[in-house]
């Protein structure tokens, strides 16, 4: 039964799965598998987009967790006015970048979805053309054979 409480563990698993996919696709020669792979990539990209928006929302909300934002200069929100402005500004910049990344991912997803749609109309003949032509003895014809 899957658990949905270990975000860091799931992020690690996702990174491993993507690394394994990249390795496997680099070594495979089954063009008929491109269509289902593209479909799964579309689903994964949509989840990445959602995750990026959710992470961005953590930073641009007024939740108590954002009140604890600190900068690399050690200023903790709520200690004094300058630290409050610096920490919140940093938090909003992080939110901006995460939402921006999510929108870019949305655009990438649309392009991959289009490739997936186009791939649906592509078929591959994985057998060499010469295999369709056999001599009466059942041997493939000899190349450069004149009549």
Backbone as a printed PyTorch tensor [residue, N CA C, xyz], in Angstrom:
tensor([[[  0.8440,  -1.1710,   0.0000],
         [  0.0000,   0.0000,   0.0000],
         [  0.8960,   1.2420,   0.0000]],

        [[  0.7210,   2.1180,  -0.9950],
         [  1.5850,   3.3000,  -1.0390],
         [  1.2910,   4.2690,   0.1010]],

        [[  2.3350,   4.9300,   0.5250],
         [  2.1730,   5.9750,   1.5310],
         [  2.4620,   7.3120,   0.8610]],

        [[  1.7720,   8.3420,   1.3030],
         [  1.9300,   9.6510,   0.6890],
         [  2.4540,  10.6660,   1.6940]],

        [[  3.2710,  10.2120,   2.6340],
         [  3.7770,  11.1120,   3.6550],
         [  5.2810,  11.3160,   3.5710]],

        [[  5.9890,  10.5160,   2.8060],
         [  7.4440,  10.5970,   2.7220],
         [  7.8520,  11.2880,   1.4220]],

        [[  7.6760,  12.6000,   1.3660],
         [  7.9440,  13.3480,   0.1390],
         [  9.4100,  13.2400,  -0.2870]],

        [[ 10.3250,  13.3180,   0.6540],
         [ 11.7480,  13.2430,   0.3190],
         [ 12.0840,  11.8570,  -0.2450]],

        [[ 11.5610,  10.8240,   0.3550],
         [ 11.7910,   9.4640,  -0.1330],
         [ 11.2240,   9.2600,  -1.5260]],

        [[ 10.0260,   9.8010,  -1.7670],
         [  9.4140,   9.6690,  -3.0910],
         [ 10.1880,  10.4690,  -4.1350]],

        [[ 10.6990,  11.6420,  -3.7490],
         [ 11.5130,  12.4260,  -4.6760],
         [ 12.7800,  11.6540,  -5.0460]],

        [[ 13.3700,  10.9950,  -4.0730],
         [ 14.5610,  10.1880,  -4.3190],
         [ 14.2360,   9.0170,  -5.2460]],

        [[ 13.0990,   8.3540,  -4.9940],
         [ 12.6690,   7.2390,  -5.8470],
         [ 12.4140,   7.7160,  -7.2800]],

        [[ 11.7950,   8.8870,  -7.4240],
         [ 11.5060,   9.4290,  -8.7500],
         [ 12.7980,   9.7290,  -9.5030]],

        [[ 13.7700,  10.3080,  -8.8050],
         [ 15.0580,  10.5990,  -9.4400],
         [ 15.7340,   9.3120,  -9.9040]],

        [[ 15.6970,   8.2790,  -9.0670],
         [ 16.2730,   6.9790,  -9.4520],
         [ 15.5480,   6.3960, -10.6550]],

        [[ 14.2170,   6.4760, -10.6500],
         [ 13.4380,   5.9270, -11.7570],
         [ 13.7540,   6.6540, -13.0640]],

        [[ 13.8800,   7.9670, -13.0160],
         [ 14.2020,   8.7250, -14.2270],
         [ 15.6160,   8.4170, -14.7190]],

        [[ 16.5400,   8.2680, -13.7980],
         [ 17.9110,   7.9060, -14.1610],
         [ 17.9210,   6.5250, -14.8320]],

        [[ 17.1750,   5.5840, -14.2750],
         [ 17.0920,   4.2360, -14.8500],
         [ 16.4240,   4.2630, -16.2160]],

        [[ 15.3910,   5.0840, -16.3700],
         [ 14.7170,   5.2040, -17.6630],
         [ 15.6770,   5.7520, -18.7140]],

        [[ 16.4240,   6.7880, -18.3600],
         [ 17.3770,   7.3680, -19.3070],
         [ 18.4090,   6.3330, -19.7490]],

        [[ 18.8680,   5.5310, -18.8190],
         [ 19.8350,   4.4860, -19.1530],
         [ 19.2020,   3.4260, -20.0470]],

        [[ 17.9940,   2.9970, -19.7130],
         [ 17.3200,   1.9530, -20.4840],
         [ 16.9790,   2.4230, -21.8950]],

        [[ 16.5040,   3.6360, -22.0410],
         [ 16.1460,   4.1460, -23.3720],
         [ 17.3970,   4.3070, -24.2250]],

        [[ 18.4980,   4.6600, -23.6200],
         [ 19.7430,   4.7930, -24.3630],
         [ 20.2700,   3.4790, -24.9020]],

        [[ 19.7700,   2.3810, -24.3830],
         [ 20.2740,   1.0600, -24.7810],
         [ 19.2300,   0.1960, -25.4870]],

        [[ 18.0700,   0.7280, -25.7730],
         [ 17.0540,  -0.1380, -26.3420],
         [ 16.8800,   0.1240, -27.8270]],

        [[ 16.3790,  -0.8460, -28.5360],
         [ 16.1780,  -0.7100, -29.9740],
         [ 14.7920,  -1.2020, -30.3690]],

        [[ 13.8130,  -0.9490, -29.5180],
         [ 12.4350,  -1.3640, -29.7800],
         [ 11.5910,  -0.1310, -30.0600]],

        [[ 11.5410,   0.3280, -31.3170],
         [ 10.8250,   1.5640, -31.6180],
         [  9.3330,   1.5150, -31.2670]],

        [[  8.7550,   0.3280, -31.2080],
         [  7.3380,   0.2350, -30.8370],
         [  7.0990,   0.6260, -29.3790]],

        [[  8.1590,   0.6480, -28.5720],
         [  8.0250,   1.0230, -27.1680],
         [  8.0310,   2.5350, -26.9470]],

        [[  8.3090,   3.3060, -27.9870],
         [  8.3760,   4.7620, -27.8360],
         [  7.0260,   5.3260, -27.4140]],

        [[  5.9490,   4.8480, -28.0150],
         [  4.6170,   5.3870, -27.7140],
         [  4.2530,   5.2410, -26.2310]],

        [[  4.3340,   4.0460, -25.6440],
         [  3.9830,   3.9560, -24.2200],
         [  4.9500,   4.7240, -23.3110]],

        [[  6.2090,   4.8030, -23.7080],
         [  7.1710,   5.5660, -22.8980],
         [  6.7920,   7.0430, -22.9050]],

        [[  6.4510,   7.5780, -24.0650],
         [  6.0330,   8.9800, -24.1440],
         [  4.7830,   9.2240, -23.3040]],

        [[  3.8610,   8.2860, -23.3080],
         [  2.6460,   8.4230, -22.4960],
         [  2.9650,   8.4970, -21.0180]],

        [[  3.8620,   7.6480, -20.5690],
         [  4.2470,   7.6660, -19.1540],
         [  5.0290,   8.9250, -18.8100]],

        [[  5.8560,   9.3960, -19.7400],
         [  6.5760,  10.6410, -19.5000],
         [  5.6030,  11.8160, -19.3570]],

        [[  4.5480,  11.8300, -20.1470],
         [  3.5280,  12.8870, -20.0230],
         [  2.9060,  12.8650, -18.6350]],

        [[  2.5770,  11.6840, -18.1590],
         [  2.0070,  11.5700, -16.8120],
         [  2.9960,  12.0410, -15.7560]],

        [[  4.2510,  11.6500, -15.9130],
         [  5.2750,  12.0610, -14.9570],
         [  5.5130,  13.5630, -14.9720]],

        [[  5.5460,  14.1580, -16.1690],
         [  5.7400,  15.6040, -16.2650],
         [  4.5830,  16.3660, -15.6260]],

        [[  3.3660,  15.8670, -15.7930],
         [  2.2160,  16.5110, -15.1550],
         [  2.3530,  16.4640, -13.6340]],

        [[  2.8650,  15.3740, -13.1120],
         [  3.0830,  15.2670, -11.6650],
         [  4.1950,  16.2000, -11.2040]],

        [[  5.2320,  16.3410, -12.0140],
         [  6.3110,  17.2680, -11.6690],
         [  5.7790,  18.6990, -11.6450]],

        [[  4.9660,  19.0410, -12.6270],
         [  4.3620,  20.3820, -12.6490],
         [  3.5580,  20.6330, -11.3760]],

        [[  2.7210,  19.6820, -11.0130],
         [  1.9050,  19.8150,  -9.8050],
         [  2.7850,  19.9680,  -8.5670]],

        [[  3.8290,  19.1580,  -8.4870],
         [  4.7270,  19.2070,  -7.3330],
         [  5.4170,  20.5610,  -7.2260]],

        [[  5.8820,  21.0910,  -8.3540],
         [  6.5450,  22.3970,  -8.3360],
         [  5.5900,  23.5030,  -7.8760]],

        [[  4.3460,  23.4640,  -8.3560],
         [  3.3570,  24.4530,  -7.8990],
         [  3.0990,  24.3130,  -6.3990]],

        [[  3.0000,  23.0860,  -5.9330],
         [  2.7510,  22.8730,  -4.5020],
         [  3.9180,  23.3800,  -3.6580]],

        [[  5.1420,  23.1220,  -4.1020],
         [  6.3080,  23.6210,  -3.3750],
         [  6.3450,  25.1480,  -3.3930]],

        [[  5.9840,  25.7340,  -4.5310],
         [  5.9250,  27.1900,  -4.6160],
         [  4.8680,  27.7670,  -3.6890]],

        [[  3.7480,  27.0840,  -3.5950],
         [  2.6670,  27.5560,  -2.7230],
         [  3.0780,  27.5420,  -1.2570]],

        [[  3.9510,  26.6300,  -0.8890],
         [  4.4500,  26.6230,   0.4930],
         [  5.1790,  27.9260,   0.8220]],

        [[  5.8470,  28.4930,  -0.1820],
         [  6.6440,  29.6900,   0.0430],
         [  5.8510,  30.9830,  -0.0960]],

        [[  4.7650,  30.9780,  -0.8490],
         [  4.0700,  32.2450,  -1.0370],
         [  2.7900,  32.3450,  -0.2160]],

        [[  2.6590,  31.5260,   0.7730],
         [  1.4830,  31.5990,   1.6430],
         [  1.8450,  32.2910,   2.9470]],

        [[  0.8360,  32.5760,   3.7310],
         [  1.0460,  33.1830,   5.0480],
         [  0.9660,  32.1470,   6.1450]],

        [[  1.3000,  30.9150,   5.8020],
         [  1.2780,  29.8450,   6.7990],
         [  2.3640,  30.0960,   7.8390]],

        [[  2.1700,  29.5760,   9.0280],
         [  3.2050,  29.7450,  10.0620],
         [  4.5750,  29.2340,   9.6310]],

        [[  4.6230,  28.2240,   8.7480],
         [  5.9230,  27.6920,   8.3340],
         [  6.7340,  28.7320,   7.5730]],

        [[  6.0830,  29.6490,   6.8350],
         [  6.8340,  30.6780,   6.1190],
         [  7.3050,  31.7680,   7.0590]],

        [[  6.7100,  31.8730,   8.2300],
         [  7.1800,  32.8520,   9.2070],
         [  8.5260,  32.4460,   9.7940]],

        [[  8.9290,  31.2160,   9.5700],
         [ 10.2100,  30.7340,  10.0850],
         [ 11.3070,  30.8280,   9.0440]],

        [[ 11.0180,  31.4630,   7.9000],
         [ 12.0110,  31.5650,   6.8340],
         [ 13.2230,  32.3410,   7.3310]],

        [[ 14.3830,  31.8380,   7.0050],
         [ 15.6320,  32.5230,   7.3500],
         [ 16.4310,  32.7270,   6.0800]],

        [[ 17.2990,  33.6980,   6.1210],
         [ 18.1810,  33.9220,   4.9860],
         [ 19.5460,  33.3420,   5.3310]],

        [[ 20.4100,  33.3060,   4.3540],
         [ 21.7510,  32.7870,   4.6220],
         [ 22.5580,  33.7410,   5.5010]],

        [[ 21.9980,  34.9090,   5.7870],
         [ 22.6500,  35.8620,   6.6880],
         [ 22.1880,  35.6760,   8.1250]],

        [[ 21.3420,  34.6880,   8.3250],
         [ 20.9380,  34.3630,   9.6810],
         [ 19.7200,  35.1060,  10.1800]],

        [[ 19.1300,  35.9630,   9.3720],
         [ 17.9460,  36.6950,   9.8230],
         [ 16.7300,  35.7990,   9.8430]],

        [[ 16.0680,  35.7010,  10.9740],
         [ 14.8660,  34.8830,  11.0960],
         [ 13.6650,  35.8140,  11.0950]],

        [[ 12.6550,  35.4430,  10.3250],
         [ 11.4630,  36.2740,  10.2830],
         [ 10.8860,  36.4500,  11.6760]],

        [[ 10.4300,  37.6420,  11.9600],
         [  9.7980,  37.9020,  13.2390],
         [ 10.7600,  38.4030,  14.2930]],

        [[ 12.0940,  38.2600,  14.1150],
         [ 13.0530,  38.7380,  15.1130],
         [ 13.1230,  40.2550,  15.0820]],

        [[ 13.2290,  40.8030,  13.9090],
         [ 13.1710,  42.2560,  13.7540],
         [ 12.7430,  42.5700,  12.3350]],

        [[ 12.4170,  43.8320,  12.0720],
         [ 11.8040,  44.2320,  10.8130],
         [ 12.6640,  43.8960,   9.6030]],

        [[ 13.9670,  44.1660,   9.6520],
         [ 14.8380,  43.9010,   8.5020],
         [ 14.8970,  42.4070,   8.1900]],

        [[ 15.0470,  41.5910,   9.2050],
         [ 15.0770,  40.1460,   8.9960],
         [ 13.7500,  39.6730,   8.4280]],

        [[ 12.6610,  40.2710,   8.8790],
         [ 11.3290,  39.9160,   8.3960],
         [ 11.2210,  40.1690,   6.8940]],

        [[ 11.6550,  41.3310,   6.4620],
         [ 11.5900,  41.6700,   5.0390],
         [ 12.5310,  40.7910,   4.2100]],

        [[ 13.7170,  40.5660,   4.6900],
         [ 14.7060,  39.7740,   3.9560],
         [ 14.2620,  38.3220,   3.8140]],

        [[ 13.8250,  37.7250,   4.9070],
         [ 13.3950,  36.3260,   4.8600],
         [ 12.1640,  36.1300,   3.9970]],

        [[ 11.1770,  37.0100,   4.1290],
         [  9.9590,  36.8770,   3.3260],
         [ 10.2610,  37.1300,   1.8540]],

        [[ 11.1240,  38.1060,   1.5520],
         [ 11.4890,  38.3750,   0.1640],
         [ 12.1840,  37.1600,  -0.4510]],

        [[ 13.0680,  36.5350,   0.3030],
         [ 13.7400,  35.3340,  -0.1940],
         [ 12.7380,  34.2130,  -0.4340]],

        [[ 11.7940,  34.0890,   0.4700],
         [ 10.7750,  33.0600,   0.3350],
         [  9.9130,  33.2930,  -0.9070]],

        [[  9.5670,  34.5450,  -1.1650],
         [  8.7700,  34.8620,  -2.3540],
         [  9.5700,  34.6450,  -3.6410]],

        [[ 10.8720,  34.9060,  -3.6030],
         [ 11.7000,  34.6520,  -4.7900],
         [ 11.7460,  33.1580,  -5.0910]],

        [[ 11.8560,  32.3460,  -4.0530],
         [ 11.8370,  30.8900,  -4.2420],
         [ 10.4950,  30.4770,  -4.8440]],

        [[  9.4110,  31.0150,  -4.3130],
         [  8.0710,  30.6890,  -4.8240],
         [  7.9550,  31.0670,  -6.2900]],

        [[  8.4410,  32.2510,  -6.6340],
         [  8.3820,  32.7230,  -8.0250],
         [  9.1030,  31.7460,  -8.9510]],

        [[ 10.3070,  31.3490,  -8.5780],
         [ 11.0880,  30.4430,  -9.4240],
         [ 10.4230,  29.0760,  -9.5480]],

        [[  9.8360,  28.5790,  -8.4680],
         [  9.1640,  27.2750,  -8.5190],
         [  7.9180,  27.3200,  -9.3940]],

        [[  7.1310,  28.3800,  -9.2720],
         [  5.9460,  28.5150, -10.1300],
         [  6.3520,  28.6930, -11.5960]],

        [[  7.4380,  29.4270, -11.8150],
         [  7.9460,  29.6050, -13.1760],
         [  8.3950,  28.2680, -13.7610]],

        [[  9.1000,  27.4770, -12.9590],
         [  9.5350,  26.1490, -13.4120],
         [  8.3400,  25.2600, -13.7130]],

        [[  7.2910,  25.3700, -12.9020],
         [  6.0820,  24.5830, -13.1390],
         [  5.4430,  24.9610, -14.4650]],

        [[  5.4080,  26.2590, -14.7730],
         [  4.8280,  26.6930, -16.0520],
         [  5.6760,  26.2390, -17.2340]],

        [[  6.9860,  26.2590, -17.0820],
         [  7.8650,  25.7440, -18.1410],
         [  7.6370,  24.2490, -18.3340]],

        [[  7.4750,  23.5420, -17.2340],
         [  7.2020,  22.1030, -17.3030],
         [  5.8800,  21.8540, -18.0120]],

        [[  4.8980,  22.7180, -17.7750],
         [  3.6030,  22.6050, -18.4620],
         [  3.7950,  22.7140, -19.9810]],

        [[  4.6300,  23.6560, -20.4020],
         [  4.9010,  23.8190, -21.8310],
         [  5.6340,  22.6060, -22.3940]],

        [[  6.5840,  22.0850, -21.6390],
         [  7.3060,  20.8840, -22.0770],
         [  6.3380,  19.7100, -22.1880]],

        [[  5.4370,  19.5930, -21.2260],
         [  4.4510,  18.5140, -21.2560],
         [  3.6120,  18.5950, -22.5220]],

        [[  3.2020,  19.7990, -22.9070],
         [  2.3960,  19.9670, -24.1160],
         [  3.1500,  19.5030, -25.3580]],

        [[  4.4410,  19.7760, -25.4200],
         [  5.2450,  19.3600, -26.5680],
         [  5.3960,  17.8330, -26.5870]],

        [[  5.6510,  17.2370, -25.4290],
         [  5.7880,  15.7760, -25.3570],
         [  4.4510,  15.1100, -25.6740]],

        [[  3.3460,  15.7120, -25.2160],
         [  2.0220,  15.1690, -25.5530],
         [  1.7870,  15.1990, -27.0540]],

        [[  2.2360,  16.2610, -27.7130],
         [  2.0940,  16.3500, -29.1740],
         [  2.9390,  15.2650, -29.8500]],

        [[  4.1500,  15.0560, -29.3710],
         [  4.9930,  13.9890, -29.9220],
         [  4.3350,  12.6250, -29.6990]],

        [[  3.7330,  12.4440, -28.5370],
         [  3.0280,  11.1990, -28.2180],
         [  1.8710,  10.9870, -29.1880]],

        [[  1.1430,  12.0600, -29.4490],
         [  0.0140,  11.9840, -30.3840],
         [  0.4970,  11.6300, -31.7860]],

        [[  1.5630,  12.2580, -32.2340],
         [  2.1090,  11.9740, -33.5640],
         [  2.6850,  10.5610, -33.6410]],

        [[  3.2890,  10.1120, -32.5650],
         [  3.8740,   8.7740, -32.5260],
         [  2.8120,   7.7010, -32.7300]],

        [[  1.5850,   7.9970, -32.3480],
         [  0.4990,   7.0190, -32.4930],
         [  0.2960,   6.6070, -33.9520]],

        [[  0.6490,   7.4860, -34.8760],
         [  0.4710,   7.1780, -36.2880],
         [  1.6940,   6.5770, -36.9570]],

        [[  2.7290,   6.3310, -36.2060],
         [  3.9710,   5.7950, -36.7730],
         [  4.0350,   4.2960, -36.5030]],

        [[  4.3550,   3.5500, -37.5410],
         [  4.5810,   2.1140, -37.3730],
         [  5.9800,   1.7960, -37.8900]],

        [[  6.5140,   0.7210, -37.3930],
         [  7.8720,   0.3310, -37.7570],
         [  7.8630,  -1.0870, -38.2910]],

        [[  8.5440,  -1.2690, -39.4160],
         [  8.7690,  -2.6060, -39.9390],
         [ 10.1410,  -3.0190, -39.4380]],

        [[ 10.1530,  -3.8750, -38.4730],
         [ 11.4170,  -4.2510, -37.8590],
         [ 12.1230,  -5.3760, -38.6120]],

        [[ 11.4960,  -5.8690, -39.6650],
         [ 12.1130,  -6.9250, -40.4640],
         [ 12.7920,  -6.3070, -41.6750]],

        [[ 13.9580,  -6.7710, -42.0330],
         [ 14.6300,  -6.2310, -43.2200],
         [ 13.7970,  -6.4750, -44.4720]],

        [[ 13.8990,  -5.5800, -45.4060],
         [ 13.1230,  -5.6860, -46.6470],
         [ 13.4700,  -6.9620, -47.3920]],

        [[ 14.7280,  -7.3500, -47.3870],
         [ 15.1280,  -8.5520, -48.1210],
         [ 14.4650,  -9.8120, -47.5790]],

        [[ 13.9970,  -9.8010, -46.3590],
         [ 13.3840, -11.0040, -45.8140],
         [ 12.0620, -11.3160, -46.4910]],

        [[ 11.4680, -10.3180, -47.1460],
         [ 10.2080, -10.5630, -47.8610],
         [ 10.4530, -11.2960, -49.1760]],

        [[ 11.6510, -11.2230, -49.6600],
         [ 11.9830, -11.8600, -50.9300],
         [ 12.8990, -13.0460, -50.6760]],

        [[ 12.4240, -14.1960, -50.9900],
         [ 13.2040, -15.4220, -50.8010],
         [ 13.3630, -16.1170, -52.1470]],

        [[ 14.4550, -16.7710, -52.3090],
         [ 14.6590, -17.5710, -53.5040],
         [ 13.8360, -18.8500, -53.3560]],

        [[ 13.6420, -19.5690, -54.4280],
         [ 12.8840, -20.8160, -54.3090],
         [ 13.4510, -21.7690, -53.2790]],

        [[ 14.7500, -21.6790, -53.0090],
         [ 15.3580, -22.5690, -52.0270],
         [ 15.1620, -22.0350, -50.6090]],

        [[ 14.5420, -20.8570, -50.4650],
         [ 14.2920, -20.2900, -49.1510],
         [ 15.4020, -19.3900, -48.6530]],

        [[ 16.4320, -19.1760, -49.5080],
         [ 17.5420, -18.3070, -49.1240],
         [ 17.2350, -16.8740, -49.5360]],

        [[ 17.7240, -15.8920, -48.7660],
         [ 17.5480, -14.5110, -49.2030],
         [ 18.3530, -14.2770, -50.4830]],

        [[ 17.8860, -13.3870, -51.3370],
         [ 18.6160, -13.1550, -52.5800],
         [ 19.9920, -12.5520, -52.3370]],

        [[ 20.8750, -12.7970, -53.2460],
         [ 22.2200, -12.2560, -53.1560],
         [ 22.1830, -10.8140, -53.6350]],

        [[ 22.7300,  -9.8670, -52.8690],
         [ 22.7510,  -8.4720, -53.3250],
         [ 23.5560,  -8.3380, -54.6070]],

        [[ 23.2080,  -7.3560, -55.4240],
         [ 23.8860,  -7.0440, -56.6890],
         [ 23.7930,  -8.1810, -57.6920]],

        [[ 22.8040,  -9.0010, -57.6160],
         [ 22.6140, -10.0820, -58.5520],
         [ 21.8700,  -9.5530, -59.7660]],

        [[ 22.4370,  -9.7290, -60.9530],
         [ 21.7890,  -9.2270, -62.1640],
         [ 20.8790, -10.3080, -62.7470]],

        [[ 19.9300,  -9.8590, -63.5380],
         [ 19.0140, -10.8010, -64.1890],
         [ 19.6490, -11.2680, -65.4130]]])
